[in-house]
Amino acid sequence: MASRLIELNMTNRVNISWVRILAEGSAILVSILLAFGIQAWWEERQERAAETELLSRLHAEFLTNLARIDERTFYLSVLLQGEELFAQIKEARKDGQETINTSGLTLRWFTYAPTFEADTPILDGLLRGGRLEIIEDRNVQSVLATWERELRDYTAFAERARRNADELLLPALYRRGDIGDILMVSRSANNSNDPALEVPVQIRVDDELKGIVAGRYAAGRSAQSKFEVLRSAAIKVVDVIEPHLP
């Protein structure tokens, strides 16, 4: 009988030990899971705070670039000067004239092929570092990708327009007239009334020059069209980011 009691007592002790071990183990496991949960919550909070700060900086960056884009109204002026020069050449060829007297201002602006270089160090750093995934909103990621694509397209067209002006139009004009004085005048808007630009410039005209002027105009028009698309892409970036700002 005594041995039976001793055996039952030992069994109870074993059972109590296992219950205690399971309870303590469960408590430790819960504590560990809770700690991981708190850490994950804190990291998520920190990441979202970093995202908000990043979006705020991107928003300011694109507002600045959008303002710079809107300042470039002279792009259209360049095209208008090209239309005027082409019309003069076309009319002269129609009438059998070998020369035209064109505005120095027209030649000064139309030989200019401006380009736009976006200043986006925040976005560039994200792309180079492969950190764009920090932005959770897929719409924001999408409009940023669209901006990058449109910037590349615009740059390609703008560089083509510049090559057209530098490698075709200017050499053609050098051979057909004296444009040295007008090229010495700055293209600054403050210098548009420079006396050198008020003196008509005589240029020999032929079908080759007519085609070169048309080609320069077409390249510039394509670049301008891409520039307008780029502006729209910048506006979309600003609009999509704004709801995320504090």
Backbone as CSV, one residue per row, in Angstrom:
resi,resn,N_x,N_y,N_z,CA_x,CA_y,CA_z,C_x,C_y,C_z
1,MET,0.832,-1.214,0.000,0.000,0.000,0.000,0.863,1.260,0.000
2,ALA,1.891,1.209,0.846,2.788,2.364,0.941,3.508,2.605,-0.379
3,SER,3.955,1.514,-0.985,4.633,1.655,-2.276,3.719,2.230,-3.339
4,ARG,2.442,1.846,-3.223,1.446,2.371,-4.185,1.281,3.873,-4.015
5,LEU,1.274,4.330,-2.794,1.148,5.771,-2.521,2.378,6.533,-3.027
6,ILE,3.530,5.909,-2.764,4.771,6.551,-3.243,4.771,6.677,-4.758
7,GLU,4.317,5.629,-5.428,4.275,5.627,-6.907,3.322,6.705,-7.416
8,LEU,2.159,6.844,-6.787,1.193,7.864,-7.205,1.738,9.272,-6.968
9,ASN,2.430,9.405,-5.851,3.013,10.721,-5.539,4.053,11.119,-6.563
10,MET,4.878,10.174,-6.967,5.907,10.446,-7.983,5.275,10.779,-9.338
11,THR,4.191,10.047,-9.643,3.491,10.315,-10.912,2.918,11.725,-10.922
12,ASN,2.330,12.117,-9.787,1.758,13.477,-9.706,2.833,14.541,-9.864
13,ARG,4.007,14.224,-9.220,5.095,15.179,-9.352,5.567,15.330,-10.805
14,VAL,5.635,14.202,-11.477,6.041,14.238,-12.899,5.037,15.038,-13.715
15,ASN,3.736,14.741,-13.469,2.688,15.450,-14.218,2.744,16.951,-13.952
16,ILE,2.944,17.286,-12.633,3.034,18.716,-12.276,4.237,19.356,-12.953
17,SER,5.355,18.616,-13.015,6.564,19.151,-13.663,6.322,19.421,-15.143
18,TRP,5.663,18.465,-15.782,5.400,18.664,-17.212,4.422,19.820,-17.430
19,VAL,3.423,19.931,-16.583,2.475,21.062,-16.710,3.199,22.380,-16.529
20,ARG,4.094,22.406,-15.516,4.857,23.623,-15.275,5.770,23.957,-16.451
21,ILE,6.410,22.921,-16.978,7.314,23.137,-18.129,6.541,23.656,-19.337
22,LEU,5.396,23.030,-19.586,4.582,23.476,-20.724,4.097,24.903,-20.529
23,ALA,3.687,25.220,-19.304,3.201,26.578,-19.029,4.321,27.597,-19.197
24,GLU,5.473,27.282,-18.609,6.607,28.201,-18.721,7.081,28.318,-20.166
25,GLY,7.080,27.202,-20.876,7.484,27.228,-22.289,6.524,28.056,-23.122
26,SER,5.244,27.896,-22.834,4.240,28.673,-23.578,4.407,30.167,-23.306
27,ALA,4.673,30.477,-22.033,4.863,31.892,-21.676,6.067,32.482,-22.393
28,ILE,7.148,31.683,-22.445,8.358,32.155,-23.143,8.079,32.345,-24.637
29,LEU,7.352,31.345,-25.208,7.041,31.427,-26.634,6.186,32.642,-26.934
30,VAL,5.178,32.885,-26.091,4.312,34.052,-26.284,5.128,35.338,-26.173
31,SER,6.046,35.351,-25.188,6.889,36.543,-25.016,7.751,36.810,-26.244
32,ILE,8.308,35.706,-26.782,9.148,35.852,-27.978,8.331,36.350,-29.165
33,LEU,7.153,35.730,-29.350,6.293,36.151,-30.465,5.841,37.591,-30.305
34,LEU,5.537,37.961,-29.055,5.123,39.336,-28.785,6.257,40.307,-29.075
35,ALA,7.467,39.892,-28.680,8.629,40.755,-28.941,8.859,40.931,-30.434
36,PHE,8.759,39.809,-31.173,8.901,39.898,-32.633,7.804,40.778,-33.233
37,GLY,6.586,40.623,-32.708,5.478,41.423,-33.217,5.694,42.898,-32.981
38,ILE,6.162,43.226,-31.770,6.441,44.636,-31.459,7.555,45.168,-32.338
39,GLN,8.608,44.342,-32.543,9.723,44.775,-33.396,9.254,44.994,-34.836
40,ALA,8.434,44.048,-35.335,7.921,44.184,-36.704,7.049,45.418,-36.836
41,TRP,6.219,45.658,-35.810,5.368,46.856,-35.824,6.204,48.119,-35.836
42,TRP,7.260,48.129,-35.015,8.120,49.303,-34.934,8.869,49.530,-36.244
43,GLU,9.370,48.437,-36.818,10.075,48.570,-38.095,9.137,49.057,-39.189
44,GLU,7.894,48.539,-39.195,6.924,48.980,-40.183,6.612,50.457,-40.008
45,ARG,6.484,50.866,-38.757,6.208,52.276,-38.483,7.357,53.156,-38.952
46,GLN,8.590,52.701,-38.663,9.766,53.454,-39.106,9.835,53.524,-40.629
47,GLU,9.508,52.405,-41.274,9.554,52.359,-42.735,8.519,53.285,-43.355
48,ARG,7.324,53.317,-42.737,6.271,54.188,-43.263,6.632,55.670,-43.039
49,ALA,7.295,55.944,-41.916,7.746,57.316,-41.661,8.793,57.721,-42.699
50,ALA,9.706,56.785,-42.995,10.721,57.051,-44.021,10.061,57.239,-45.384
51,GLU,9.019,56.452,-45.665,8.305,56.581,-46.938,7.649,57.949,-47.049
52,THR,7.010,58.396,-45.966,6.355,59.707,-45.975,7.365,60.824,-46.225
53,GLU,8.520,60.718,-45.548,9.568,61.720,-45.744,10.074,61.684,-47.186
54,LEU,10.249,60.485,-47.713,10.725,60.340,-49.089,9.723,60.922,-50.082
55,LEU,8.451,60.625,-49.891,7.426,61.142,-50.798,7.347,62.661,-50.725
56,SER,7.540,63.203,-49.538,7.537,64.654,-49.389,8.672,65.291,-50.174
57,ARG,9.834,64.653,-50.111,10.994,65.171,-50.849,10.818,65.000,-52.357
58,LEU,10.242,63.888,-52.768,9.959,63.686,-54.193,8.946,64.705,-54.700
59,HIS,7.951,64.990,-53.884,6.929,65.970,-54.258,7.557,67.335,-54.497
60,ALA,8.419,67.767,-53.570,9.107,69.049,-53.731,10.013,69.038,-54.958
61,GLU,10.679,67.902,-55.187,11.586,67.769,-56.331,10.840,67.929,-57.651
62,PHE,9.688,67.290,-57.744,8.933,67.366,-59.000,8.228,68.709,-59.168
63,LEU,7.838,69.344,-58.085,7.284,70.702,-58.198,8.332,71.656,-58.771
64,THR,9.564,71.503,-58.310,10.652,72.352,-58.822,10.887,72.101,-60.306
65,ASN,10.913,70.840,-60.710,11.127,70.531,-62.121,9.961,70.973,-62.978
66,LEU,8.756,70.861,-62.446,7.584,71.316,-63.190,7.647,72.820,-63.412
67,ALA,8.092,73.568,-62.402,8.250,75.020,-62.552,9.305,75.335,-63.610
68,ARG,10.384,74.562,-63.631,11.431,74.765,-64.636,10.912,74.468,-66.038
69,ILE,10.078,73.431,-66.148,9.483,73.104,-67.447,8.597,74.241,-67.931
70,ASP,7.790,74.783,-67.013,6.859,75.847,-67.389,7.559,77.144,-67.757
71,GLU,8.803,77.301,-67.302,9.566,78.498,-67.658,10.037,78.479,-69.117
72,ARG,10.039,77.313,-69.726,10.615,77.168,-71.067,9.591,77.431,-72.168
73,THR,8.949,78.564,-72.058,7.968,78.945,-73.080,8.648,79.292,-74.402
74,PHE,9.955,79.566,-74.354,10.663,79.939,-75.584,10.770,78.775,-76.561
75,TYR,10.496,77.544,-76.109,10.511,76.416,-77.035,9.574,76.672,-78.209
76,LEU,8.384,77.164,-77.888,7.407,77.447,-78.941,7.872,78.604,-79.813
77,SER,8.558,79.566,-79.218,9.076,80.695,-79.993,10.064,80.222,-81.049
78,VAL,10.875,79.229,-80.687,11.841,78.673,-81.641,11.104,78.089,-82.844
79,LEU,10.025,77.354,-82.594,9.262,76.760,-83.688,8.583,77.824,-84.540
80,LEU,8.081,78.864,-83.913,7.432,79.944,-84.669,8.435,80.634,-85.592
81,GLN,9.667,80.810,-85.107,10.698,81.418,-85.955,11.014,80.502,-87.135
82,GLY,10.982,79.189,-86.908,11.215,78.247,-87.992,10.123,78.288,-89.036
83,GLU,8.884,78.427,-88.590,7.769,78.541,-89.538,7.922,79.785,-90.406
84,GLU,8.351,80.872,-89.763,8.524,82.123,-90.522,9.636,81.986,-91.549
85,LEU,10.770,81.380,-91.161,11.889,81.224,-92.087,11.507,80.315,-93.246
86,PHE,10.831,79.220,-92.958,10.425,78.299,-94.026,9.466,78.988,-94.997
87,ALA,8.538,79.769,-94.476,7.579,80.475,-95.337,8.308,81.443,-96.266
88,GLN,9.330,82.120,-95.745,10.103,83.043,-96.573,10.824,82.306,-97.698
89,ILE,11.464,81.200,-97.351,12.198,80.433,-98.354,11.246,79.869,-99.405
90,LYS,10.133,79.349,-98.944,9.153,78.772,-99.875,8.627,79.819,-100.845
91,GLU,8.323,80.995,-100.330,7.812,82.068,-101.190,8.874,82.527,-102.182
92,ALA,10.117,82.629,-101.703,11.202,83.055,-102.584,11.420,82.038,-103.701
93,ARG,11.398,80.759,-103.387,11.580,79.738,-104.407,10.430,79.763,-105.415
94,LYS,9.260,80.024,-104.921,8.086,80.103,-105.794,8.220,81.251,-106.783
95,ASP,8.798,82.362,-106.324,8.947,83.542,-107.178,10.258,83.550,-107.953
96,GLY,11.060,82.517,-107.797,12.321,82.435,-108.521,13.421,83.288,-107.941
97,GLN,13.276,83.728,-106.695,14.310,84.549,-106.069,15.435,83.673,-105.536
98,GLU,16.634,84.197,-105.595,17.790,83.428,-105.148,18.223,83.776,-103.729
99,THR,17.735,84.879,-103.193,18.106,85.282,-101.832,16.871,85.779,-101.085
100,ILE,16.994,85.792,-99.779,15.970,86.416,-98.934,16.676,87.282,-97.906
101,ASN,15.987,88.286,-97.426,16.466,89.090,-96.313,15.601,88.722,-95.098
102,THR,16.193,87.975,-94.210,15.420,87.492,-93.071,15.877,88.148,-91.781
103,SER,15.046,88.078,-90.792,15.333,88.696,-89.496,16.499,88.000,-88.802
104,GLY,17.384,88.814,-88.254,18.484,88.253,-87.485,17.960,87.517,-86.251
105,LEU,16.869,88.021,-85.689,16.270,87.376,-84.529,15.741,85.987,-84.897
106,THR,15.151,85.885,-86.090,14.640,84.589,-86.551,15.761,83.577,-86.658
107,LEU,16.870,83.974,-87.285,17.993,83.058,-87.445,18.635,82.720,-86.102
108,ARG,18.733,83.725,-85.229,19.379,83.483,-83.938,18.612,82.439,-83.134
109,TRP,17.298,82.535,-83.133,16.504,81.604,-82.335,16.342,80.251,-83.009
110,PHE,16.206,80.231,-84.321,15.944,78.958,-84.975,17.178,78.072,-85.054
111,THR,18.365,78.669,-84.921,19.580,77.853,-84.893,19.837,77.298,-83.494
112,TYR,18.966,77.650,-82.570,19.081,77.191,-81.185,18.217,75.953,-80.993
113,ALA,18.787,74.897,-80.460,18.039,73.665,-80.193,18.146,73.360,-78.699
114,PRO,17.267,73.933,-77.903,17.371,73.771,-76.446,17.023,72.364,-75.990
115,THR,17.610,71.971,-74.895,17.275,70.695,-74.260,16.965,70.962,-72.789
116,PHE,16.301,70.014,-72.170,15.944,70.143,-70.755,16.543,68.976,-69.990
117,GLU,17.272,69.291,-68.940,17.858,68.255,-68.094,17.156,68.295,-66.739
118,ALA,16.431,67.245,-66.432,15.708,67.185,-65.164,16.682,67.084,-64.001
119,ASP,16.358,67.767,-62.915,17.174,67.723,-61.711,16.418,66.901,-60.665
120,THR,16.683,65.597,-60.642,15.940,64.692,-59.751,16.896,63.807,-58.946
121,PRO,17.681,64.393,-58.049,18.644,63.582,-57.290,17.968,62.559,-56.364
122,ILE,16.798,62.904,-55.822,16.115,61.969,-54.923,15.677,60.724,-55.703
123,LEU,14.983,60.945,-56.830,14.532,59.817,-57.641,15.702,59.037,-58.204
124,ASP,16.722,59.738,-58.663,17.891,59.052,-59.225,18.551,58.156,-58.182
125,GLY,18.639,58.653,-56.938,19.234,57.849,-55.875,18.418,56.598,-55.582
126,LEU,17.088,56.729,-55.616,16.219,55.571,-55.406,16.432,54.516,-56.487
127,LEU,16.495,54.979,-57.735,16.629,54.048,-58.853,17.996,53.377,-58.853
128,ARG,19.036,54.144,-58.594,20.391,53.557,-58.577,20.548,52.558,-57.436
129,GLY,19.916,52.862,-56.305,20.040,51.982,-55.154,19.030,50.854,-55.131
130,GLY,18.133,50.819,-56.121,17.118,49.783,-56.158,16.177,49.849,-54.971
131,ARG,15.899,51.059,-54.488,15.090,51.234,-53.273,13.686,51.742,-53.564
132,LEU,13.262,51.663,-54.802,11.936,52.169,-55.148,10.837,51.385,-54.441
133,GLU,11.135,50.147,-54.041,10.143,49.304,-53.374,9.752,49.827,-52.004
134,ILE,10.500,50.807,-51.475,10.132,51.387,-50.187,8.778,52.093,-50.276
135,ILE,8.405,52.469,-51.501,7.110,53.116,-51.722,6.064,52.030,-51.926
136,GLU,5.110,51.956,-51.024,4.110,50.886,-51.073,3.099,51.086,-52.191
137,ASP,2.684,52.323,-52.417,1.623,52.608,-53.386,2.119,52.304,-54.803
138,ARG,1.488,51.333,-55.443,1.896,50.941,-56.790,1.597,52.051,-57.805
139,ASN,0.620,52.887,-57.526,0.329,53.997,-58.438,1.484,54.992,-58.472
140,VAL,2.062,55.245,-57.300,3.216,56.143,-57.246,4.385,55.536,-58.016
141,GLN,4.634,54.244,-57.796,5.703,53.581,-58.533,5.463,53.653,-60.044
142,SER,4.210,53.498,-60.442,3.866,53.502,-61.864,4.127,54.860,-62.507
143,VAL,3.688,55.952,-61.843,3.870,57.279,-62.448,5.340,57.675,-62.458
144,LEU,6.102,57.218,-61.476,7.540,57.492,-61.484,8.217,56.764,-62.641
145,ALA,7.796,55.528,-62.889,8.348,54.768,-64.019,7.971,55.424,-65.339
146,THR,6.741,55.931,-65.413,6.301,56.626,-66.635,7.121,57.877,-66.864
147,TRP,7.363,58.635,-65.795,8.199,59.839,-65.910,9.577,59.486,-66.457
148,GLU,10.189,58.446,-65.922,11.514,58.040,-66.382,11.495,57.683,-67.869
149,ARG,10.470,56.976,-68.291,10.363,56.575,-69.695,10.157,57.798,-70.590
150,GLU,9.292,58.701,-70.183,9.035,59.893,-70.994,10.245,60.817,-71.038
151,LEU,11.006,60.866,-69.943,12.222,61.686,-69.934,13.239,61.143,-70.927
152,ARG,13.386,59.815,-70.973,14.312,59.228,-71.945,13.859,59.508,-73.382
153,ASP,12.558,59.386,-73.622,12.043,59.642,-74.968,12.268,61.092,-75.367
154,TYR,11.926,62.003,-74.464,12.107,63.420,-74.778,13.575,63.730,-75.056
155,THR,14.458,63.218,-74.195,15.885,63.501,-74.348,16.400,63.031,-75.703
156,ALA,15.951,61.864,-76.148,16.383,61.341,-77.449,15.945,62.276,-78.575
157,PHE,14.709,62.744,-78.521,14.211,63.639,-79.568,14.872,65.007,-79.500
158,ALA,15.101,65.511,-78.295,15.743,66.817,-78.153,17.181,66.778,-78.652
159,GLU,17.873,65.683,-78.372,19.253,65.559,-78.853,19.288,65.440,-80.370
160,ARG,18.282,64.789,-80.948,18.224,64.705,-82.409,18.011,66.088,-83.011
161,ALA,17.152,66.890,-82.384,16.917,68.257,-82.872,18.183,69.090,-82.776
162,ARG,18.936,68.896,-81.699,20.179,69.650,-81.542,21.201,69.251,-82.604
163,ARG,21.335,67.940,-82.852,22.265,67.499,-83.899,21.851,68.059,-85.252
164,ASN,20.545,68.099,-85.498,20.040,68.638,-86.758,20.468,70.087,-86.924
165,ALA,20.331,70.857,-85.851,20.701,72.275,-85.914,22.211,72.452,-86.056
166,ASP,22.978,71.711,-85.257,24.431,71.900,-85.241,25.123,71.337,-86.475
167,GLU,24.628,70.189,-86.958,25.337,69.494,-88.027,24.781,69.760,-89.422
168,LEU,23.552,70.240,-89.508,22.950,70.478,-90.824,22.598,71.945,-91.054
169,LEU,21.776,72.501,-90.155,21.282,73.855,-90.394,22.384,74.901,-90.355
170,LEU,23.171,74.894,-89.286,24.213,75.916,-89.173,25.233,75.850,-90.321
171,PRO,25.776,74.679,-90.666,26.702,74.636,-91.805,26.060,75.122,-93.101
172,ALA,24.769,74.817,-93.306,24.089,75.268,-94.522,23.994,76.789,-94.549
173,LEU,23.734,77.392,-93.396,23.638,78.858,-93.323,25.005,79.513,-93.480
174,TYR,26.052,78.859,-92.927,27.410,79.400,-93.089,27.753,79.554,-94.566
175,ARG,27.337,78.588,-95.369,27.675,78.598,-96.797,26.822,79.590,-97.590
176,ARG,25.748,80.065,-96.996,24.786,80.865,-97.775,24.634,82.304,-97.300
177,GLY,25.347,82.661,-96.269,25.241,84.048,-95.816,26.161,84.320,-94.641
178,ASP,26.201,85.575,-94.241,27.037,86.003,-93.126,26.164,86.082,-91.867
179,ILE,26.276,85.070,-91.018,25.461,85.050,-89.811,26.325,85.203,-88.555
180,GLY,27.585,85.590,-88.771,28.515,85.711,-87.645,28.051,86.678,-86.578
181,ASP,27.590,87.859,-86.998,27.198,88.882,-86.019,26.044,88.410,-85.131
182,ILE,25.064,87.718,-85.731,23.904,87.312,-84.917,24.257,86.169,-83.972
183,LEU,25.236,85.357,-84.359,25.633,84.266,-83.480,26.411,84.764,-82.267
184,MET,26.946,85.959,-82.358,27.683,86.539,-81.248,26.763,87.135,-80.189
185,VAL,25.478,87.222,-80.507,24.512,87.788,-79.563,23.958,86.675,-78.684
186,SER,23.896,86.917,-77.388,23.344,85.930,-76.462,21.874,85.684,-76.754
187,ARG,21.414,84.484,-76.475,20.000,84.159,-76.690,19.121,84.594,-75.527
188,SER,19.697,85.248,-74.562,18.910,85.718,-73.421,17.758,86.586,-73.895
189,ALA,16.614,86.443,-73.225,15.439,87.241,-73.600,15.729,88.724,-73.486
190,ASN,16.667,89.100,-72.589,17.005,90.502,-72.416,17.764,91.062,-73.616
191,ASN,18.278,90.166,-74.469,19.051,90.606,-75.619,18.266,90.492,-76.926
192,SER,16.961,90.254,-76.830,16.157,90.106,-78.044,16.100,91.396,-78.859
193,ASN,16.322,92.516,-78.200,16.294,93.807,-78.899,17.696,94.305,-79.231
194,ASP,18.660,93.429,-79.213,20.029,93.810,-79.566,20.046,94.349,-80.993
195,PRO,20.712,95.488,-81.231,20.753,96.092,-82.577,21.217,95.130,-83.665
196,ALA,22.098,94.204,-83.330,22.602,93.263,-84.338,21.488,92.375,-84.867
197,LEU,20.471,92.138,-84.072,19.374,91.265,-84.498,18.333,92.019,-85.315
198,GLU,18.414,93.338,-85.294,17.456,94.140,-86.053,17.880,94.323,-87.508
199,VAL,19.139,94.010,-87.791,19.642,94.158,-89.165,19.268,92.918,-89.967
200,PRO,18.557,93.079,-91.090,18.199,91.913,-91.920,19.452,91.203,-92.429
201,VAL,19.362,89.888,-92.502,20.492,89.077,-92.969,20.122,88.471,-94.315
202,GLN,21.012,88.662,-95.305,20.753,88.109,-96.634,21.265,86.673,-96.695
203,ILE,20.389,85.777,-97.126,20.714,84.354,-97.208,20.349,83.836,-98.601
204,ARG,21.277,83.102,-99.222,20.942,82.449,-100.479,20.016,81.277,-100.197
205,VAL,19.035,81.095,-101.024,18.071,80.018,-100.788,18.047,79.052,-101.964
206,ASP,17.796,77.809,-101.652,17.652,76.768,-102.663,16.837,75.643,-102.043
207,ASP,16.608,74.621,-102.829,15.775,73.523,-102.329,16.449,72.765,-101.191
208,GLU,17.771,72.701,-101.225,18.474,72.013,-100.138,18.232,72.729,-98.817
209,LEU,18.397,74.047,-98.802,18.178,74.803,-97.578,16.722,74.687,-97.121
210,LYS,15.822,74.711,-98.085,14.402,74.560,-97.749,14.161,73.230,-97.018
211,GLY,14.769,72.165,-97.532,14.607,70.858,-96.894,15.262,70.795,-95.526
212,ILE,16.434,71.428,-95.386,17.135,71.424,-94.103,16.324,72.176,-93.044
213,VAL,15.779,73.326,-93.441,14.954,74.105,-92.509,13.717,73.300,-92.101
214,ALA,13.105,72.627,-93.061,11.927,71.807,-92.754,12.286,70.662,-91.816
215,GLY,13.458,70.044,-92.058,13.891,68.954,-91.190,14.166,69.426,-89.771
216,ARG,14.817,70.592,-89.665,15.075,71.164,-88.330,13.755,71.474,-87.629
217,TYR,12.799,71.990,-88.343,11.500,72.307,-87.750,10.787,71.033,-87.298
218,ALA,10.801,70.010,-88.131,10.120,68.758,-87.791,10.740,68.116,-86.546
219,ALA,12.073,68.139,-86.463,12.747,67.573,-85.293,12.405,68.360,-84.039
220,GLY,12.375,69.690,-84.179,12.026,70.528,-83.035,10.586,70.344,-82.606
221,ARG,9.695,70.174,-83.563,8.277,69.968,-83.247,8.081,68.645,-82.516
222,SER,8.796,67.612,-82.940,8.707,66.318,-82.258,9.225,66.421,-80.827
223,ALA,10.343,67.136,-80.654,10.892,67.317,-79.314,9.922,68.096,-78.429
224,GLN,9.284,69.116,-78.999,8.317,69.904,-78.240,7.119,69.055,-77.830
225,SER,6.669,68.205,-78.731,5.558,67.311,-78.412,5.926,66.380,-77.254
226,LYS,7.134,65.833,-77.295,7.594,64.972,-76.207,7.757,65.751,-74.905
227,PHE,8.126,67.022,-75.039,8.285,67.873,-73.857,6.946,68.099,-73.168
228,GLU,5.904,68.265,-73.949,4.572,68.435,-73.380,4.101,67.164,-72.681
229,VAL,4.447,66.007,-73.259,4.117,64.725,-72.613,4.882,64.592,-71.301
230,LEU,6.143,65.031,-71.303,6.958,64.988,-70.093,6.345,65.864,-69.007
231,ARG,5.845,67.012,-69.388,5.183,67.910,-68.418,3.970,67.219,-67.801
232,SER,3.181,66.557,-68.627,2.009,65.838,-68.123,2.428,64.741,-67.148
233,ALA,3.532,64.063,-67.447,4.024,63.005,-66.559,4.443,63.580,-65.213
234,ALA,5.054,64.762,-65.224,5.459,65.406,-63.969,4.238,65.802,-63.144
235,ILE,3.199,66.298,-63.801,1.968,66.665,-63.101,1.339,65.438,-62.442
236,LYS,1.357,64.311,-63.139,0.781,63.082,-62.583,1.548,62.632,-61.346
237,VAL,2.868,62.758,-61.380,3.665,62.390,-60.211,3.255,63.236,-59.007
238,VAL,3.153,64.538,-59.219,2.773,65.452,-58.136,1.376,65.108,-57.613
239,ASP,0.445,64.886,-58.522,-0.943,64.611,-58.112,-1.081,63.304,-57.340
240,VAL,-0.340,62.271,-57.749,-0.467,60.965,-57.095,0.207,60.966,-55.720
241,ILE,1.272,61.750,-55.564,1.975,61.790,-54.287,1.224,62.605,-53.244
242,GLU,0.537,63.664,-53.658,-0.069,64.596,-52.710,-0.965,63.943,-51.651
243,PRO,-1.803,62.951,-51.988,-2.634,62.335,-50.928,-1.846,61.651,-49.828
244,HIS,-0.574,61.351,-50.075,0.248,60.669,-49.082,0.975,61.651,-48.148
245,LEU,0.868,62.944,-48.433,1.599,63.917,-47.631,0.857,64.229,-46.339
246,PRO,1.583,64.492,-45.262,0.931,64.790,-43.976,0.197,66.131,-44.014
